[in-house]
Amino acid sequence: MANQALMANAIRALAMDAVQLANSGHPGAPMGMADMAVALWGEHLRHNPANPHWFDRDRFVLSNGHASMLIYAVLHLAGYDLPLEELKHFRQLHSKTAGHPETGITPGVETTTGPLGQGITNAVGFALAEKLLASEFNRKGHDIVDHHTYAFLGDGCLMEGISHEAAALAGAWKLGKLIALYDDNGISIDGPVKPWFIDNTEERFKAYGWHVIGPIDGHDVKDVSKAIEKAKKHDDKPTLVICKTQIGKGSPNRANTAKAHGEPLGADEIGLTRSALQWTHAPFELPAAVYEEWDAKAAGAKAEAAWNEKFAAYAQAYPDLADEFTRRMKGELPKNFHQTALDTIVAAHTKAETVASRKASQLALEAFTAALPELLGGSADLTGSNLTNTKSTPSLRFDDNGHVVRSEGNEQFPDGLPGRHINYGVREFGMAAIMNGVALHGGYIPYGGTFLTFSDYSRNAIRMAALMKQRVIHVFTHDSIGLGEDGPTHQSIEHAASLRLIPNLDVWRPADTAETAVAWAVALQNASRPTALLLSRQNLPYSPKSDLSDINKGAYVLAEPQGGKKAKAVIIATGSEVQLALKAQELLAAKKIPVRVVSMPSTTAFDRQSVDYKKSVLPQGVLRVAVEMGATDGWWKYGVAAVVGIDTYGESAPAGVLFKHFGFTAENVAATVEAALKR
């Protein structure tokens, strides 16, 4: 029988010692959740410390990421490549034990958590991906996709509104392999939560369609383990286990107080806590018995080996499916992707259609979703406006038993198409963070749509995708005052500029069908960064091009002055304003002012290019003017003499009226260039 008290107290000791040494951190939650961790990691979680990435492992998400020393302690004790020295360097520069857990930094950490509520929402994405992959790849007698997603979360996660969005969707999708353990300690930074958090959490989650267990004693390992075992039998709906705990458990004077939350206990209190726990060891000193109790290497190797045998049998029975599954879990695009992308771009160029760039996006998606079964789309209740659905992506639906509904079969898909387009409802933030979880799980490339102005709701999840280097694609339509009568609440002004400020986020604002197809192709190849596509509501004429090869560099010379004359100015434009630049070029040519027009659909992609390429597009010593229906601040870095933009909120009126009112006319662009040349 495991010495569960010893296992839990090892977590408590490491948590308070690491926080004390760093003089920074959150000891209370790890100390309070230690027994929950013993129950889950010691008796239920399938994982292999020697290979944190083997596919059919259970996923664990620490949604209340400030409790990071809990997962660091457990990973170290279980046998992951996280030596004790790393715990001693908690919260220090370049350590593997950052203030909040970061995926890609610490082996065994599945997702970066800290912004409360997003971890449990990522977990919903993990569980959704597992369920969809199982539906797509499992065959009778060959369940190669069969794992659980577990999450720890606290009061803060439940107070954040995103937890409502995520939990409601998890219930609607009947994610039976999602099990969340709620650390119900009743304390947050400002003290006991009763004055501001009076939710009936049990009834709230039952209303979402969850199975709820508890409240139970979160310090009784056996009770927590029994609850997890019970939850695993409810595969028709997700489960919330409410665990009553004491924050700072073991600390005589800090337990059950806000003082245990976000500061070191202090040397005196740590001494008292050691005595209370009967922990006689020095800081960071762990007896061999602790490692023996926690060691998960043998069990992990056995679990992975069993799955490898199962997958080998699957590969023998279904070799094509096994190859496809392997490709997708590696995140590799199909071998013919480049040809598909080229064909799609060339077709857009050849047809030269005048359509809104949101429609151009759908045209590109028709080709890409047909060629890439891993594309998993969706929209936040704006499918008809975002145009994120295609013939290859029927709506995702579940039957009364929670099984994925398939559409009628055809010659290519005799068993029918599984749903690949998600109706997220009006839940932009939830959608964005769920997509992060789907991407982190592997097997799918998620994309989702809403209006650009509502990227504000999604923003922190977009930032997290960029931080975690995940291939997530955001389709943002209605990108400017060009949407017209809906007015300033819906008209994006600062959004393009603000999204471009997020490191590692690619932002594209294409001007026509070819640029949109290129933007999609680049986004799909961005294996380590998310992408935001900013698309118009209004129709955009096709811009004639002599060459397509440089569009993917983010900016290219679209039109040179007529007659081979040397340009006296360069007009840089994006999206719908490229047409204004081309018309202004004509007006200026009539006045014998030769102008080059540069289309810059992606400032972020252009900024990554070589110095020589940048100079070839924007030659030194030639006056530059930028044109974009948005905030002007970001354009000055390109050495422009003037910007035709908008730094105020819009107005409610037809688009054409707004363009004239705010100066987005070819005549005003031409006049701006003339005035700049005269200065």
TILO-856047 format. One line per 2 residues: number of its first residue (from 1); for each residue x, y, z of C-alpha. Coordinates in Angstrom, 1 decimal. Layout:
N
NUM> X/Y/Z; ... .
END
This chain:
679
1> 0.0/0.0/0.0; 1.4/3.4/-1.0 .
3> 2.3/5.8/1.8; 0.0/8.5/0.5 .
5> 0.7/10.9/3.3; 4.4/10.8/2.6 .
7> 3.7/11.4/-1.1; 1.5/14.4/-0.4 .
9> 3.8/15.9/2.1; 6.7/15.7/-0.3 .
11> 4.7/18.0/-2.6; 4.0/20.4/0.3 .
13> 7.7/20.5/1.3; 8.9/21.1/-2.2 .
15> 6.3/23.8/-2.8; 7.1/25.8/0.3 .
17> 10.8/25.4/0.0; 10.9/26.5/-3.7 .
19> 8.7/29.5/-3.1; 10.8/30.5/-0.1 .
21> 14.1/30.2/-2.0; 12.7/32.2/-4.9 .
23> 11.1/34.7/-2.5; 8.2/34.6/-4.9 .
25> 5.3/32.3/-5.8; 2.2/30.6/-4.6 .
27> 2.7/27.9/-1.9; -0.9/27.6/-0.7 .
29> -2.6/25.9/-3.7; 0.0/23.2/-4.2 .
31> -0.1/22.4/-0.5; -3.9/22.3/-0.6 .
33> -4.1/20.1/-3.7; -1.3/17.7/-2.8 .
35> -3.7/14.9/-1.8; -5.7/15.4/-5.0 .
37> -2.5/15.0/-7.0; -1.6/11.8/-5.1 .
39> -5.0/10.3/-6.0; -4.8/11.3/-9.7 .
41> -1.2/10.8/-10.5; -0.6/7.9/-8.2 .
43> -3.6/5.8/-9.1; -5.2/6.9/-12.4 .
45> -3.2/9.0/-14.8; -1.6/7.1/-17.7 .
47> 1.7/8.7/-18.6; 5.3/7.8/-19.2 .
49> 8.0/10.1/-17.7; 10.5/8.7/-20.3 .
51> 8.3/9.9/-23.2; 6.1/12.8/-22.3 .
53> 4.7/12.9/-25.8; 3.5/9.3/-26.5 .
55> 0.2/9.7/-28.2; -2.4/7.9/-26.1 .
57> -1.3/9.3/-22.7; -3.9/10.9/-20.5 .
59> -3.6/14.7/-20.6; -3.3/16.7/-17.4 .
61> -4.0/20.4/-17.2; -3.3/22.6/-14.2 .
63> -5.8/25.3/-14.9; -5.0/27.3/-11.8 .
65> -1.4/27.7/-13.0; -0.2/29.8/-10.1 .
67> 0.0/26.4/-8.3; 2.9/25.6/-10.6 .
69> 5.0/24.0/-7.9; 2.4/21.3/-7.6 .
71> 3.1/20.0/-11.2; 6.8/20.7/-10.9 .
73> 7.0/18.7/-7.8; 5.0/15.8/-9.2 .
75> 6.9/15.7/-12.5; 10.2/15.6/-10.6 .
77> 9.0/12.9/-8.2; 7.4/10.8/-10.9 .
79> 10.7/10.6/-12.9; 10.4/13.2/-15.6 .
81> 13.5/15.0/-16.9; 13.1/17.8/-14.3 .
83> 16.0/17.5/-11.8; 15.9/18.9/-8.3 .
85> 18.2/21.7/-9.3; 15.5/23.0/-11.6 .
87> 13.1/23.2/-8.6; 15.7/25.1/-6.8 .
89> 15.8/27.6/-9.7; 12.0/28.1/-9.5 .
91> 11.0/31.4/-11.2; 14.6/32.1/-12.2 .
93> 15.9/33.1/-15.7; 16.0/30.2/-18.2 .
95> 14.9/27.6/-15.7; 12.4/24.8/-16.6 .
97> 10.3/25.9/-13.7; 8.8/29.2/-14.7 .
99> 6.3/31.1/-12.5; 3.4/29.5/-14.4 .
101> 3.7/26.2/-16.3; 4.8/26.6/-19.9 .
103> 4.5/23.9/-22.6; 7.6/23.3/-24.6 .
105> 9.7/24.4/-21.6; 8.9/21.8/-19.0 .
107> 8.6/18.1/-20.0; 5.2/16.8/-19.0 .
109> 3.4/20.2/-19.2; 0.7/20.0/-21.8 .
111> -0.4/23.6/-22.0; 0.7/27.0/-20.7 .
113> -1.6/28.1/-17.9; -1.8/31.2/-15.7 .
115> -4.6/33.3/-17.2; -7.3/31.8/-15.2 .
117> -10.1/29.9/-16.9; -8.1/29.2/-20.1 .
119> -6.6/26.0/-18.8; -9.9/24.3/-18.3 .
121> -11.0/25.6/-21.6; -7.9/24.2/-23.2 .
123> -8.8/20.9/-21.5; -12.2/21.0/-23.3 .
125> -10.2/21.3/-26.6; -8.1/18.3/-25.6 .
127> -11.1/16.2/-24.9; -12.9/17.3/-28.1 .
129> -9.9/16.4/-30.2; -9.7/13.0/-28.5 .
131> -13.3/12.3/-29.1; -13.2/13.4/-32.8 .
133> -10.0/11.4/-33.5; -11.5/8.3/-31.9 .
135> -14.6/8.7/-34.1; -12.4/9.1/-37.2 .
137> -9.7/6.5/-36.7; -10.9/3.8/-34.2 .
139> -12.1/0.6/-35.7; -13.8/-2.4/-34.1 .
141> -11.3/-4.1/-31.9; -8.8/-1.3/-32.5 .
143> -9.3/1.6/-30.1; -6.0/3.4/-30.7 .
145> -7.5/6.7/-29.5; -8.7/6.1/-25.9 .
147> -7.5/8.5/-23.2; -8.8/10.9/-20.6 .
149> -8.3/14.6/-20.1; -7.9/15.7/-16.4 .
151> -7.9/19.2/-15.1; -7.4/20.8/-11.7 .
153> -9.1/24.2/-11.4; -9.9/26.7/-8.6 .
155> -12.3/29.4/-7.6; -10.6/31.9/-9.9 .
157> -11.1/29.7/-13.0; -14.8/29.4/-12.2 .
159> -15.2/33.1/-11.6; -13.7/33.9/-15.1 .
161> -16.5/34.1/-17.6; -14.6/31.8/-20.1 .
163> -15.2/28.9/-17.8; -19.0/29.3/-18.5 .
165> -18.4/29.3/-22.2; -16.2/26.2/-22.1 .
167> -18.2/24.2/-19.6; -21.4/24.8/-21.6 .
169> -19.8/23.5/-24.7; -18.3/20.5/-23.0 .
171> -21.7/19.5/-21.8; -23.3/20.1/-25.2 .
173> -20.6/17.9/-26.8; -21.0/15.2/-24.1 .
175> -17.2/15.0/-23.5; -17.3/12.0/-21.2 .
177> -13.5/11.6/-21.0; -13.1/15.1/-19.5 .
179> -12.8/15.0/-15.7; -12.2/18.2/-13.8 .
181> -11.3/18.4/-10.1; -12.3/21.6/-8.4 .
183> -10.0/22.8/-5.6; -12.8/24.3/-3.5 .
185> -10.9/26.1/-0.8; -13.0/29.3/-0.6 .
187> -10.0/31.6/-0.6; -8.7/34.0/-3.3 .
189> -6.2/36.9/-3.2; -8.6/39.3/-1.5 .
191> -9.6/36.8/1.2; -12.6/34.5/1.7 .
193> -14.7/34.5/-1.5; -18.1/34.4/0.1 .
195> -18.8/38.2/-0.4; -18.2/38.0/-4.2 .
197> -18.5/34.3/-5.2; -21.8/32.8/-4.2 .
199> -22.4/30.5/-7.2; -24.0/27.1/-6.6 .
201> -21.2/25.4/-8.5; -22.8/21.9/-8.2 .
203> -26.1/23.1/-9.7; -24.3/25.3/-12.3 .
205> -22.4/22.3/-13.8; -25.4/20.0/-13.6 .
207> -27.3/22.7/-15.7; -24.4/22.5/-18.3 .
209> -25.0/18.7/-18.6; -22.1/17.6/-16.5 .
211> -22.0/14.8/-14.0; -21.1/16.3/-10.6 .
213> -19.5/14.4/-7.7; -19.2/15.8/-4.2 .
215> -18.4/17.9/-2.4; -15.9/15.4/-1.0 .
217> -12.9/15.8/1.3; -10.1/16.8/-1.0 .
219> -7.6/15.7/1.6; -8.9/12.1/1.7 .
221> -6.8/10.4/-1.1; -9.1/7.4/-1.1 .
223> -12.2/9.4/-1.5; -10.7/11.5/-4.3 .
225> -9.5/8.3/-6.1; -13.0/6.7/-5.8 .
227> -14.5/9.8/-7.3; -12.1/9.7/-10.2 .
229> -12.9/6.0/-10.7; -16.6/6.8/-10.7 .
231> -16.2/9.7/-13.1; -14.4/7.4/-15.6 .
233> -17.5/5.2/-15.8; -19.6/8.2/-16.9 .
235> -18.5/8.4/-20.5; -21.8/10.1/-21.6 .
237> -21.0/13.4/-20.0; -18.0/15.3/-18.5 .
239> -17.5/15.2/-14.7; -16.7/17.8/-12.1 .
241> -15.4/16.5/-8.8; -15.8/19.1/-6.1 .
243> -13.0/18.7/-3.6; -13.2/20.7/-0.3 .
245> -9.7/21.6/0.7; -7.6/23.9/2.9 .
247> -5.3/26.4/1.1; -1.9/26.0/2.7 .
249> -2.7/22.7/4.2; -0.3/21.9/7.0 .
251> 0.7/25.5/7.8; -0.4/26.2/11.4 .
253> -0.9/29.9/10.9; -1.4/30.4/7.1 .
255> -3.8/27.5/6.3; -7.3/28.8/5.2 .
257> -6.0/32.3/4.8; -5.2/34.5/1.8 .
259> -1.7/34.9/3.2; -1.0/31.4/2.0 .
261> -1.9/32.3/-1.6; 0.8/34.4/-3.2 .
263> 3.8/34.9/-1.0; 6.4/32.7/0.8 .
265> 5.4/31.3/4.2; 8.5/32.6/5.8 .
267> 11.2/30.7/7.6; 9.5/30.6/10.9 .
269> 6.2/29.4/9.5; 8.0/26.8/7.4 .
271> 9.6/25.5/10.5; 6.2/25.2/12.2 .
273> 4.8/23.5/9.1; 7.6/21.0/9.0 .
275> 6.8/20.1/12.6; 3.1/19.9/12.0 .
277> 3.6/17.6/9.0; 6.3/15.6/10.9 .
279> 8.6/16.4/8.0; 12.1/16.2/9.5 .
281> 14.1/16.7/6.3; 16.1/19.8/5.3 .
283> 14.9/22.0/2.5; 14.9/20.1/-0.9 .
285> 16.0/16.9/0.9; 13.8/13.9/0.0 .
287> 14.2/10.4/1.4; 14.5/7.5/-1.0 .
289> 11.2/6.2/0.1; 9.5/9.3/-1.5 .
291> 11.0/8.6/-4.9; 10.1/4.9/-4.6 .
293> 6.4/5.8/-3.9; 6.2/8.3/-6.7 .
295> 8.3/6.5/-9.4; 6.1/6.1/-12.5 .
297> 8.7/5.1/-15.0; 8.0/1.4/-15.0 .
299> 4.3/1.7/-15.2; 4.6/4.4/-17.8 .
301> 6.9/2.2/-20.0; 4.4/-0.6/-19.7 .
303> 1.5/1.5/-20.7; 3.2/2.9/-23.7 .
305> 4.5/-0.5/-24.8; 0.9/-1.9/-24.6 .
307> -0.3/0.9/-26.8; 2.6/0.4/-29.2 .
309> 1.5/-3.2/-29.6; -2.1/-2.1/-30.1 .
311> -1.1/0.4/-32.8; 1.1/-2.2/-34.5 .
313> -1.9/-4.5/-34.9; -3.9/-1.5/-36.1 .
315> -1.3/-0.6/-38.7; -1.3/-4.2/-40.0 .
317> -5.1/-4.2/-40.3; -5.5/-0.7/-41.6 .
319> -2.1/0.5/-43.0; -3.5/3.5/-44.8 .
321> -5.3/4.8/-41.7; -2.2/4.2/-39.6 .
323> -0.1/6.2/-42.0; -2.6/9.0/-42.1 .
325> -2.9/9.0/-38.3; 0.9/9.2/-37.9 .
327> 1.2/12.0/-40.4; -1.5/14.1/-38.6 .
329> -0.1/13.5/-35.1; 3.3/14.7/-36.4 .
331> 1.6/17.9/-37.6; 2.9/17.3/-41.1 .
333> 0.9/18.5/-44.1; 0.1/16.0/-46.9 .
335> 2.9/15.4/-49.5; 0.8/17.1/-52.2 .
337> 0.1/20.2/-50.1; 2.4/22.4/-52.1 .
339> 0.7/21.4/-55.4; -2.7/22.0/-53.8 .
341> -1.7/25.4/-52.6; -0.2/26.3/-56.0 .
343> -3.3/25.1/-57.8; -5.5/27.1/-55.5 .
345> -3.5/30.3/-55.9; -3.2/30.0/-59.7 .
347> -6.9/29.3/-60.0; -7.7/32.5/-58.0 .
349> -5.3/34.4/-60.2; -6.8/33.0/-63.4 .
351> -10.4/33.6/-62.5; -9.7/37.1/-61.2 .
353> -13.0/37.3/-59.4; -14.4/40.4/-57.8 .
355> -15.6/39.1/-54.4; -15.2/40.1/-50.7 .
357> -12.1/38.7/-49.2; -14.3/36.8/-46.8 .
359> -15.7/35.0/-49.8; -12.2/34.6/-51.2 .
361> -11.3/32.9/-48.0; -14.2/30.4/-48.4 .
363> -13.1/29.7/-52.0; -9.6/28.9/-50.7 .
365> -11.0/26.8/-47.9; -13.0/24.7/-50.4 .
367> -9.8/23.5/-51.8; -7.9/23.2/-48.6 .
369> -10.6/21.5/-46.5; -11.0/18.9/-49.3 .
371> -7.3/18.2/-49.3; -6.6/18.4/-45.6 .
373> -9.0/16.3/-43.4; -7.3/17.7/-40.3 .
375> -8.8/21.1/-40.9; -11.4/21.6/-38.2 .
377> -13.4/24.8/-38.6; -16.0/26.8/-36.8 .
379> -17.6/30.1/-36.1; -18.9/32.0/-33.1 .
381> -22.5/32.1/-34.4; -21.5/33.9/-37.6 .
383> -21.1/31.1/-40.1; -23.1/32.9/-42.8 .
385> -21.0/36.0/-42.3; -17.6/34.5/-41.7 .
387> -18.0/31.9/-44.5; -15.9/29.3/-42.6 .
389> -18.0/26.3/-43.8; -17.4/24.3/-47.0 .
391> -18.7/21.3/-48.8; -16.1/19.2/-47.0 .
393> -17.0/20.4/-43.5; -20.6/19.5/-42.5 .
395> -21.7/20.8/-39.1; -20.4/18.9/-36.1 .
397> -23.3/17.2/-34.3; -23.6/14.6/-31.6 .
399> -26.5/12.1/-31.1; -28.3/11.5/-27.8 .
401> -25.6/9.0/-26.8; -22.8/11.5/-27.5 .
403> -21.6/9.9/-30.7; -20.4/12.0/-33.6 .
405> -23.0/12.1/-36.3; -21.9/11.4/-39.8 .
407> -23.4/12.9/-43.0; -24.6/10.6/-45.8 .
409> -21.8/8.7/-47.5; -20.5/9.2/-50.9 .
411> -17.9/7.5/-53.2; -15.0/9.1/-51.5 .
413> -16.4/8.7/-47.9; -18.6/5.6/-47.9 .
415> -19.0/5.8/-44.2; -20.1/9.4/-44.4 .
417> -18.3/12.6/-43.4; -17.8/13.4/-39.7 .
419> -18.7/16.9/-38.7; -15.8/19.3/-39.2 .
421> -17.5/22.7/-38.7; -18.2/23.7/-35.1 .
423> -21.1/26.0/-34.1; -19.4/27.6/-31.0 .
425> -22.3/29.9/-30.3; -21.7/33.4/-29.2 .
427> -18.5/32.4/-27.4; -15.5/34.1/-29.0 .
429> -13.1/33.7/-26.1; -14.1/30.1/-25.4 .
431> -13.7/29.3/-29.1; -10.2/30.7/-29.3 .
433> -9.0/28.9/-26.2; -10.7/25.6/-27.2 .
435> -8.9/25.9/-30.5; -5.6/26.2/-28.6 .
437> -6.4/22.9/-26.8; -7.3/21.2/-30.0 .
439> -4.0/22.3/-31.6; -2.0/21.3/-28.5 .
441> -3.6/17.8/-28.5; -2.6/17.2/-32.1 .
443> -4.4/15.6/-35.0; -6.2/18.7/-36.2 .
445> -5.5/22.3/-37.4; -8.3/24.4/-35.9 .
447> -9.7/27.6/-37.4; -12.6/29.7/-36.3 .
449> -14.3/32.9/-37.3; -15.9/36.0/-35.9 .
451> -16.0/39.7/-36.7; -12.6/41.5/-36.4 .
453> -13.9/43.9/-33.7; -14.7/40.9/-31.5 .
455> -11.1/39.8/-31.6; -11.0/41.8/-28.4 .
457> -13.0/39.0/-26.7; -10.5/36.4/-28.0 .
459> -7.3/38.4/-27.6; -5.8/36.7/-24.6 .
461> -6.3/33.3/-26.1; -4.7/34.5/-29.3 .
463> -1.8/35.8/-27.3; -1.5/32.4/-25.6 .
465> -1.4/30.6/-28.9; 1.4/32.9/-30.0 .
467> 3.3/32.3/-26.7; 2.8/28.5/-27.1 .
469> 3.7/28.5/-30.8; 0.5/26.8/-31.9 .
471> -0.9/26.5/-35.4; -4.3/28.1/-34.8 .
473> -6.0/30.2/-37.5; -8.4/33.0/-36.7 .
475> -10.7/34.2/-39.5; -11.7/37.8/-38.8 .
477> -14.2/39.3/-41.2; -15.9/42.7/-41.4 .
479> -12.4/44.2/-41.1; -13.1/48.0/-41.3 .
481> -15.6/50.8/-41.6; -16.4/49.2/-44.9 .
483> -18.9/47.0/-43.1; -21.1/50.1/-43.1 .
485> -24.3/50.6/-41.2; -23.6/48.5/-38.1 .
487> -21.6/51.5/-37.0; -18.6/52.1/-34.6 .
489> -19.4/49.2/-32.3; -18.6/46.8/-35.1 .
491> -16.2/48.8/-37.2; -12.6/47.9/-36.5 .
493> -10.1/50.7/-36.1; -7.3/49.7/-33.8 .
495> -7.6/46.0/-34.2; -5.2/45.3/-37.1 .
497> -2.5/47.4/-35.4; -3.0/45.8/-32.0 .
499> -2.9/42.3/-33.4; 0.3/43.0/-35.2 .
501> 1.9/43.9/-31.9; 1.5/40.3/-30.6 .
503> 4.9/38.6/-31.0; 4.8/35.4/-33.1 .
505> 1.3/36.1/-34.5; 1.1/36.3/-38.3 .
507> -1.5/38.9/-39.4; -2.7/39.0/-43.0 .
509> -5.1/41.5/-44.6; -5.3/40.4/-48.2 .
511> -6.5/42.5/-51.1; -8.0/39.9/-53.4 .
513> -8.6/36.2/-54.1; -4.9/35.4/-54.9 .
515> -3.6/37.1/-51.8; -6.2/35.4/-49.7 .
517> -5.3/32.0/-51.1; -1.6/32.7/-50.3 .
519> -2.5/33.9/-46.8; -4.3/30.6/-46.2 .
521> -1.4/28.6/-47.6; 1.1/30.4/-45.4 .
523> -1.1/30.0/-42.4; -1.3/26.3/-42.9 .
525> 2.4/26.0/-43.2; 3.0/28.1/-40.0 .
527> 3.6/25.1/-37.8; 4.9/27.1/-34.9 .
529> 2.8/30.3/-35.0; -0.9/31.3/-35.1 .
531> -2.4/33.4/-37.9; -5.1/36.1/-38.0 .
533> -6.8/36.7/-41.4; -8.5/40.1/-41.6 .
535> -11.1/39.9/-44.3; -13.6/42.4/-45.9 .
537> -17.3/42.3/-46.0; -17.4/44.4/-49.2 .
539> -16.4/43.1/-52.6; -12.9/43.8/-53.8 .
541> -11.8/43.9/-57.4; -9.0/41.6/-58.5 .
543> -5.6/43.4/-58.7; -3.8/42.4/-61.9 .
545> -0.4/40.8/-61.2; 2.5/39.8/-63.4 .
547> 3.9/37.5/-60.8; 2.6/35.5/-57.8 .
549> 5.9/34.4/-56.3; 6.5/37.2/-53.8 .
551> 3.1/37.5/-52.2; 4.0/35.0/-49.4 .
553> 6.8/37.4/-48.4; 4.2/39.7/-47.0 .
555> 4.7/42.7/-49.4; 5.5/42.9/-53.1 .
557> 5.6/45.4/-55.9; 2.1/45.3/-57.4 .
559> 2.4/48.0/-60.0; 5.3/50.1/-61.3 .
561> 5.0/53.5/-63.0; 4.0/53.4/-66.6 .
563> 6.6/53.7/-69.3; 9.4/52.4/-67.0 .
565> 9.7/55.7/-65.3; 11.5/55.9/-61.9 .
567> 9.1/56.2/-59.1; 9.0/59.4/-57.1 .
569> 6.9/57.9/-54.4; 5.7/54.5/-53.1 .
571> 2.1/54.0/-52.0; 1.9/51.1/-49.5 .
573> -1.6/49.6/-49.1; -3.3/46.6/-47.5 .
575> -6.6/44.9/-48.1; -9.4/46.9/-49.7 .
577> -7.2/50.0/-49.8; -5.0/48.5/-52.5 .
579> -7.6/49.5/-55.1; -7.4/53.1/-53.8 .
581> -3.6/53.0/-54.3; -3.9/51.8/-57.9 .
583> -6.5/54.5/-58.7; -4.3/57.1/-57.0 .
585> -1.4/55.9/-59.1; -3.4/56.6/-62.3 .
587> -4.4/60.1/-61.1; -0.8/60.9/-60.2 .
589> 0.4/59.6/-63.5; -1.8/62.1/-65.3 .
591> 0.1/64.8/-63.4; 3.4/63.2/-64.5 .
593> 4.1/61.9/-61.0; 5.3/58.3/-61.3 .
595> 4.4/56.1/-58.4; 5.0/52.5/-57.4 .
597> 2.2/50.6/-55.6; 3.2/48.1/-53.0 .
599> 0.6/45.7/-51.7; 1.5/44.7/-48.1 .
601> -1.0/42.0/-47.0; 1.2/41.0/-44.1 .
603> 3.5/43.4/-42.2; 4.5/40.6/-39.9 .
605> 5.6/38.3/-42.8; 7.3/41.2/-44.5 .
607> 9.2/42.1/-41.4; 10.8/38.7/-41.4 .
609> 12.3/39.1/-44.8; 15.9/39.9/-45.6 .
611> 17.2/43.5/-45.7; 17.9/43.2/-49.4 .
613> 14.3/42.1/-50.2; 12.9/44.9/-48.1 .
615> 15.0/47.5/-49.9; 13.9/46.0/-53.3 .
617> 10.3/46.6/-52.4; 10.7/49.9/-50.5 .
619> 13.7/51.6/-52.1; 15.7/54.0/-49.9 .
621> 15.4/57.6/-50.8; 11.9/57.3/-52.3 .
623> 9.1/59.0/-50.5; 6.5/56.5/-49.0 .
625> 2.8/57.0/-48.1; 0.7/54.3/-46.4 .
627> -3.0/53.7/-46.8; -5.1/51.6/-44.5 .
629> -8.5/51.9/-43.0; -7.3/51.7/-39.4 .
631> -5.1/53.2/-36.7; -2.0/54.9/-38.2 .
633> 0.6/54.4/-35.5; 2.1/51.1/-36.8 .
635> 2.9/52.5/-40.2; 5.5/55.1/-39.2 .
637> 8.2/52.3/-38.7; 8.3/52.0/-42.5 .
639> 9.6/55.5/-42.8; 6.4/56.9/-44.4 .
641> 5.9/60.6/-44.9; 2.2/60.3/-44.4 .
643> -0.5/57.8/-43.6; -4.1/57.9/-44.9 .
645> -5.8/56.1/-42.0; -8.4/56.6/-39.3 .
647> -7.6/57.3/-35.6; -11.2/57.9/-34.5 .
649> -14.2/55.6/-34.2; -16.4/55.2/-37.2 .
651> -19.9/56.2/-38.0; -23.1/54.4/-38.9 .
653> -23.8/54.9/-42.6; -23.5/53.1/-45.9 .
655> -19.9/52.1/-46.7; -19.6/54.5/-49.7 .
657> -20.6/57.4/-47.6; -18.1/56.5/-44.9 .
659> -15.3/56.2/-47.4; -15.8/59.8/-48.6 .
661> -16.4/61.1/-45.1; -13.2/59.7/-43.7 .
663> -11.1/60.5/-46.8; -10.7/57.0/-48.2 .
665> -10.8/58.0/-51.8; -8.3/57.8/-54.7 .
667> -8.4/61.6/-54.9; -7.4/62.1/-51.2 .
669> -4.7/59.4/-51.5; -3.2/61.2/-54.5 .
671> -3.5/64.6/-52.8; -1.7/63.2/-49.8 .
673> 1.2/62.0/-52.0; 1.4/65.3/-53.8 .
675> 1.5/67.3/-50.5; 4.2/65.0/-49.1 .
677> 6.3/65.5/-52.2; 6.1/69.2/-51.8 .
679> 7.2/69.3/-48.2 .
END
